[in-house]
Amino acid sequence: MSMNLRLLRYFTETVDAGSATKAATQLHVTQPVLSRQLRQLEQDLGLALFERQGHRLRLTQAGEQFLPLARNLLRQADEVRRAASSIASGHLDQLHLAVPTTTLNDVLAPFLATLHPHDPVPIVRQLDPRGADAALHSGADLAIVPRPPARHLASRPLAVLPIWAQVRPDDQRAPGGTIGLADLVERPLLLLTEDFRPRQLLDEAVHAAGLSYRETIDCTNARVAQALAAAGRGVAVVSDDPRFDLVPLALPGLRLHLYAAWDPRHHAATTLAELADRLAGFCVERYGPGVIPQPTETVVTTTSAH
């Protein structure tokens, strides 16, 4: 069964107008033409959509059930047209971002607040734990990732952020500024779960130093870890900005690298590259020049769009 979108639009316009006469006027057709088109739709569908009482049309039960389906199909058709227009022009109306939760609150959300009215509308989703490729294949335009993206992707290093051991202001280490791994593992620790990159980096460093944790509590959210630290339950080890009056202690050598990645064949690859540059610049404005990635710290390359 073929589906004529024009006939569907005649159907929904007639329902919204309340009468065939009003609908015909709004659609710039004569009423006999509109009536023939509605009957053609009913014939194509094999459904009686209206009960006809003279010039009045009333939806049948089948018509009421079909109406939301018709509206949804027309809405999807409009979205397809807009997407095709955007692709043809190289313009991006919506920006689908895949972001790890460890950078959403402190890096990405503040950056989104700086976007201009003419920028694409951002739609944020959780980063696929499998990385940039999986995120882009699932529909993201731009992925923010804590590992170097594959070389076949276009990419840009964004920032190198510290991982902190955050303690209460009354902690004896609070004025110290730094804490070594040997001292850290002897404290009760509030750690992110093992699927978070800051936790992975900490585990790797502890293992490499031949150390082990004395007491840990796993948290699935950095803010929860910080809240528990503020409540005196331990030291929160996170990459997030300090909250709840916590004091950050630097962990020498532990840093979180962030990269932006996108498909070089994307129709708006130039726009994505510009947004990645702006995000990198925002990180420097927010945290200072110390977060700028050094050339020796990354082997990521940017591929030009085809």
MOWOBEL-V687691 format. One line per field, one symbol per residue. ss: DSSP state (~ for helix, > for strand, _ for the rest). phi: phi as a letter, one per 30 degrees, with the letter a starting at -180 (. if undefined). A space follows every 50 residues. Layout:
ss: ???
phi: ???
//
This chain:
ss: ____~~~~~~~~~~~~~__~~~~~~~~___~~~~~~~~~~~~~~~____> >>>__>>>>_~~~~~~~~~~~~~~~~~~~~~~~~~~~~~____>>>>>>_ ~~~~~~~~~~~~________>>>>>>_____~~~~~~____>>>>_____ ___>>>>>>>>>>>>>>______~~~_>__~~~~___>>>>>____~~~~ ~~~~~~~~______>>>>>__~~~~~~~~~____>>>>________>>>> >>>>>>>>>>>>______~~~~~~~~~~~~~~~~~~~_~~~___~~~___ ______
phi: .dbcdddddddddddddjaddddddddibddddddddddddddddibcdb ccbidcbbddddddddedddddddddddddddddddddcicbdbcdccbd ddcddccdeddddcdcedddddbcbdddddjdedddddjddbccbcbedd ddcdaadcabcdccccbdddddceddibbdddddddcdcccddddcdedd ddeddddddicbddabbdbcadddeddddddidlcdcbcdddbhidcdcd ceicbcccbcbadddedcedddddddddddddddddcjddcdddedcacd cccddd
//
